[in-house]
Amino acid sequence: MKVLFTFGGITLYINRLLEILTEKGVEVTVVMAAGESAALGHSVKVNREEKKYRVIATPEVKSRWSGKPHFPALPEIIAAERPDIVVMGWPYFLDLYFNRNLLKTIRAVGAKLIIREIPYQTPPFRGSAAWFREHPVCDENMKLLSRGFCFWLNSNVLRYVRRFIYRRVDGAINYHSGGPEIIATYGVPREKIFVTYNSTDVEALWAHQKTAETAPKLLPENPHRILHIGRLVQFKRFDLLFYALGQLAERYPDVELLVVGEGPEDEKLKRQAAEQSLAERVRFVGATYDPELLCRYMAESAVYVLAGMGGLSINDAMACALPVVCSAACDGTHVDLIEHGVNGLIFSEGDGDSLAEALDSLFAEADRPRKMGEQALETIRQKINLDVVSDRFIEAFQSVLR
């Protein structure tokens, strides 16, 4: 089968997923932005190496109708490529409404249409006002977006645009098991909604794990080292991490935070750590995408914490046998990954005291982090990895083709 995907850019984990789909017999074509994409977040790492699948780079421009980036040449590309399936993600699928020639072209070549949705950003069709009150929308700088007449108007227009599109799709893919309940409110039959999960390339980590365990230590031994890996942006909620670190300091004099990543908040976070008398407790080591080095940092940490938005870093930490502490504020992956009290802990969203209590309960028993980490690793081995994710994509493709 020939499947055409749309992406702003190909991130590292998406690249490996597409490679595995290719290895399993799917003819993959990717339409992506020629140059930098406005659809990707700040400092998101993309794969710029030669691909094992076909890539068509095309100009991405801002749509005068939706205000979002889109590919004006997409109808012509689809007409020339004639795929069996077209998979479109946010925000590119909005063109199915604003550019009716796109939908006509997909139908004309006999292709099936699948939408890749981001469930945590999508309100139900009914009761969206209450949903936004419970799930406020912020940008990466924690600026509240879900307020005011303009947001209310745009969100209501978008609800009807989504419903128009969803009533015409052959399938909808999302990455956590809470997604189908939301997607179904737009008129998509349950049998057309597929949960594929989400995963990084944990095999690459496992390939380096033994080396990481036997390599010379990068840092002094510390049973109370907290790890965070990710972009340094405000919606990662370092404010909560710093607060919890300060709360734990009296009971655990050696407690520290290891920060692996880079981003626009780098210098600001270093100043904040110093101002809160945490400079000696927070180690900033910069960004790395080397799986061996990441394994070594994880092998020398006790627990992984995601205090704010994100998700895929959870997979990496669990694959390296680290328990995870996160809140429901992350991107929804915790729904299928974290079993509270078994392989990780869920703290109350936006609550620094709750985060501190969760970490305290973990550190209070010396062996608890190791035992929970073993359960976390088993979850990745048995339930969520790229082999499973790719199989679920293929099952979705086969279902819509039938």
C-alpha positions, 0 to 999 in steps of 0.5 A: 500500500502507498501512504502519503503523510503531511508533516511540517518537519520530520522529528526524530521519533517520526523518522524512525516510525516511518522507517519501520513502516517502510521495512514492514512493506508500506510505501511511504511518501512524506509531503513536508515544508521546504525550509523551516515550518511554522507548525513546529514548536521552538527548538524542536529537533528535526531529522535532516539526514537522508531518508529511507522513504520518499520526501517531497519538500514543498513551500509552506505558506500561511493560509489567508482563510485559516491563518494556519500553515498549509501546502498550496501544492498539495492537491497537485502532489496527490494527483501526481502521486496517487496514494492509496491513503492520505494521512493528514495531521494538524493544522494541514487537515484544515485545508480539507475545508478551506480548499475544497479542491483538496478533498475533491482530488483525494476522492478523484484518485480513489485515496482513503483519508485519515486524520491524525489528531492531537487529542489533548488539544481537541475539545468535544463538539458539545460543551467546549466552553466548560472543557476550556475552563477545565483545560486552559490553552496556553502557548509555550510561554504560558500565556493564556490563549483561551479567553476573550471574544476572539478566542471564543469565536475562533474556537466555535468556528473551528468546532464546525470546521472539524465536524465538516472534515470528520464527517468525510474521513475514512479514519481517525488516528490518535495516540492515547485511549482517551482520544476516541471519546472526544473524536466521536463527538464530531460524528466519527463512528467508533470503528473508524477511530484508531489508537496507535499510541506514541513512542520514541526509538527505545530500541536505540536506547536499549542498544546502548544500555549495557555500555551506559551501565558499565561506563565511567560515571558522569556525575557523583553517586546520588540516590535522590537525583531528579531528571528532566529531559526536554526543551527549556520553555515555560510550559515545561513548568520548571517553576513547579520543579524548582519549588518542589526541589526547595521543599525536599531540600531539608529532608534530603540534603543531597537532592538535586535536579539534572536538566538535559535540554536547551531552549529560549528559557535557558539563561532565565532558568539559571537565574531563577535557580540562583535567586531561589538558592538552588544553583548548587542543586540544579545541573544544566548540562545542555541538549543531547540526542546521543542515545548512549549519553541519554542512557548514562544520564538516566542510569545515574538518576533516581526518578524522571519528572515531567512537571508540565507539557510533554509526553515522549520523554516519558517513554524514554525514561521508562525504557531506561527503567526510571519511574515517572512523576507527571501530572494530567497536564502532559499531552495525554500519553500518561493515560496509557503509560503510567499506572499510579503507584505501580510504575510512576506517580501522578501529581495534581496539575499545577500543584508544587506541593503535590509534586513535592509530596509525590517525590517525597513518597518515592524517596521515603523508601530506598528501594521504591524507585528501583522497583517502580522503574522495573515495572516501567520498563516492562510497560515499554517492553510489552505494551508501547514501543515503535514495533507496536505503534507501527503495527497499529498504524498498519492495522488502521491502514488495512481497516480503512482499505477494507 
